[in-house]
Amino acid sequence: MKLLLKYHGPAILWALFVLVICSVHLDSVDKSPLFFEGFDKLTHCGLFFTLIVLVSFGVIRQQKPRRLTYTGMFVIWIVSVFFGGLIEVLQASVFTWRTGDWNDLFCDVLGACMGVFSVMLTIEAIGKK
């Protein structure tokens, strides 16, 4: 447990933040002039991008030597997609003040793909030095 928190503490905290932010009642926020129409989708994309980066960072730090395989990256991606799906199911069934939306899940997957791409690109760039 101590090792899990040592390497994956930021990712676990971020996942809890994502769960909380996706479950709170945000009725008045939708009507605010500060947010544009697609702000919710952009937020989903950014939340899952950050989740992938933090989980990948924890996995890389945990490995000796520090590396991340394509298989490991795929597992991280699958877990985050299931997490996004779980959040959408919870929004549709448990958090009745929220609505589960396929477009939100699509943006979760898109953000996760962007995170995978950026992590793999960064790993390749660092490896070329």
DRENZADREN-913746 format. One line per 8 residues: number of its first residue (from 0); their letters; for each residue x, y, z of C-alpha. Coordinates in steps of 0.001 Angstrom, whole numbers, plus 524288, in hexadecimal, padded with zeros to 5 digits. Each point is the difference from the previous one (the first is absolute). Layout:
<sites>
NUM = a = X Y Z | ...
</sites>
This chain:
<sites>
0 = mklllkyh = 80000 80000 80000 | 80B0D 80936 80360 | 80687 7FD87 7F2DB | 7F32C 80213 7F8EC | 7FE55 80D4C 8064B | 80E4E 8035E 7FDF1 | 7FF5E 7FE43 7F157 | 7F1A0 801A9 7FCDF
8 = gpailwal = 7FB9A 809A2 80A77 | 7FE16 80B7E 7F6A4 | 7F88E 7F76E 7F65E | 7F722 7FAA1 80AB8 | 7FD20 80DB0 804FB | 7FD45 80493 7F224 | 7F6C4 7F488 7FD99 | 7F89C 8037C 80C71
16 = fvlvicsv = 7FF72 80E2B 7FB92 | 7FAA0 7FBAB 7F2C4 | 7F5B9 7F799 806AC | 7FBDD 80B28 808E8 | 7FFDB 80A70 7F56A | 7F7EF 7F721 7F726 | 7F61E 7FD26 80AAF | 7FD42 80D5A 805F6
24 = hldsvdks = 7F3B5 807A7 7FD02 | 8040A 80AE6 7F6AA | 7F2DB 8059B 7FC22 | 803A5 80E6D 80046 | 80D15 7FE14 7F92D | 7F97E 7FC87 7F318 | 7F979 80D54 7FF9C | 80C4D 807C0 80323
32 = plffegfd = 80509 808FA 7F528 | 80DF9 7FBEB 80359 | 7FE42 7F299 7F9E1 | 7FD7B 7FD36 7F1B7 | 7F724 7F535 7FB04 | 80A61 7F564 7FE80 | 8070C 80311 80CAF | 7FB2F 7F367 80652
40 = klthcglf = 805C2 7F7CB 7F509 | 80CF5 8073D 80095 | 80057 7FDBF 80EAB | 7FDE4 7F159 7FE5E | 80AEE 7FF8D 7F604 | 80961 80764 808E8 | 7FCA7 7F7FC 80C08 | 80304 7F320 7F958
48 = ftlivlvs = 80C1B 80554 7F936 | 80562 80397 80D5E | 7FBF6 7F2E3 805C1 | 80794 7F88D 7F590 | 80C0E 8087A 801E9 | 7FFDE 7FE4B 80ED2 | 7FDD9 7F149 7FF94 | 80AA2 7FE81 7F5BE
56 = fgvirqqk = 80954 8081E 8082F | 7FD6A 7F72D 80BB6 | 8023A 7F3A4 7F806 | 80C98 8054E 7FA3C | 80524 803DF 80D6E | 7FC95 7F29A 80563 | 80788 7F886 7F57B | 80E70 7FCC2 800F4
64 = prrltytg = 80539 8038B 7F5FD | 7F68B 80B0F 7FDB0 | 7F822 7FC87 7F406 | 7F237 7FE1B 7FB36 | 7FC46 7F5B6 7F60D | 7F551 8011D 7F5DC | 7F8AA 7F546 8072D | 800DC 80790 80CBB
72 = mfviwivs = 7FB42 80C3D 7F94A | 7F498 7F87A 7FA0E | 7FC23 7FAB9 80D6A | 80065 80DC6 8059F | 7F780 804BD 7F4BA | 7F614 7F4F0 801AD | 7FEE2 8027B 80EA4 | 7FDB1 80E80 7FDE0
80 = vffgglie = 7F5B0 7FD4B 7F585 | 7F8EF 7F6C4 80955 | 80101 80A77 80A92 | 7F9C2 809CC 7F6AB | 7F55D 7F637 7FCAE | 7FD8B 7FD88 80E75 | 7FE8E 80E87 80256 | 7F619 80121 7F4F2
88 = vlqasvft = 7F83D 7F459 8052D | 8001A 80609 80D99 | 7FB72 80CFB 7FA5D | 7F4D1 7F941 7F907 | 7FB88 7F770 80B4B | 804E3 804B6 80D44 | 8025D 80E91 7FE9B | 7F262 8034D 7FB34
96 = wrtgdwnd = 8030C 80E90 7FF37 | 80A26 7FCA6 7F57B | 7FDBE 7F978 7F2EF | 8086B 7F55C 7FA2F | 8041D 80419 7F26A | 806A4 7F82A 7F536 | 80699 80C79 7FB7A | 80648 8017C 80D67
104 = lfcdvlga = 8052B 7F220 7FF13 | 8052F 802F8 7F26A | 80732 80BDE 80579 | 8054A 7F7A8 80B28 | 80575 7F66C 7F601 | 80532 80B1D 7F7AF | 80700 80606 80BAB | 80593 7F2B3 803A2
112 = cmgvfsvm = 804F3 7FE27 7F209 | 80630 80D73 80040 | 8068B 7FC8D 80CE0 | 8053E 7F32D 7FA9C | 80518 806F5 7F3F8 | 806CA 80A97 807D8 | 8061A 7F660 8099C | 804F2 7F72B 7F526
120 = ltieaigk = 8051D 80BBD 7F859 | 806FD 8051C 80C13 | 805E9 7F2A9 802E7 | 804EF 7FEEC 7F207 | 8058D 80DCE 80047 | 80728 7FDAB 80CCB | 804F5 7F2DC 7FB2A | 8063C 80640 7F3F2
128 = k = 8090C 808A1 8082A
</sites>
